[in-house]
Amino acid sequence: MICKLHSCGCYQQLPFLFSTIGAGAVFLIFAIMMVFQLLFVIFIMPETKGNF
């Protein structure tokens, strides 16, 4: 239930973000978050630590 509410909230905020900071900035923020997540997986997660 919480996941559905969170998804609904993100879905409702996306048009607001596009109109205020622009689509490019929104996707840049998303891309930066993905890079941090990749670094977390490579260096912290025990299943993948040192395998790359």
C-alpha positions in Angstrom: 0.0 0.0 0.0 2.8 2.4 0.9 4.5 1.7 -2.4 1.4 2.5 -4.3 1.0 5.8 -2.5 4.6 6.7 -3.1 4.2 6.0 -6.8 1.1 8.1 -7.0 2.9 11.0 -5.3 5.8 10.8 -7.7 3.5 10.5 -10.7 1.6 13.7 -9.5 4.9 15.7 -9.0 6.5 14.9 -12.3 4.5 17.4 -14.4 5.2 20.1 -11.8 9.0 19.3 -12.0 8.9 19.4 -15.8 7.2 22.8 -15.8 9.5 24.4 -13.1 13.0 23.0 -13.7 12.6 21.4 -17.2 12.7 17.8 -18.4 16.4 17.8 -19.0 17.1 18.7 -15.3 14.7 16.1 -14.1 16.4 13.4 -16.1 19.9 14.7 -15.1 18.9 14.3 -11.5 17.6 10.8 -12.2 20.9 9.9 -14.1 23.0 11.2 -11.2 21.0 9.1 -8.7 21.5 6.0 -11.0 25.3 6.6 -11.0 25.3 6.7 -7.2 23.3 3.5 -7.0 25.7 1.8 -9.4 28.7 2.8 -7.2 26.8 1.6 -4.1 26.2 -1.8 -5.7 29.8 -2.2 -7.0 31.6 -1.2 -3.8 29.1 -2.0 -0.9 26.9 -4.9 -1.9 28.7 -8.1 -0.8 27.5 -10.1 -3.9 29.2 -7.8 -6.3 32.0 -6.3 -4.2 35.2 -6.5 -6.3 33.7 -8.5 -9.1 33.8 -5.7 -11.7 
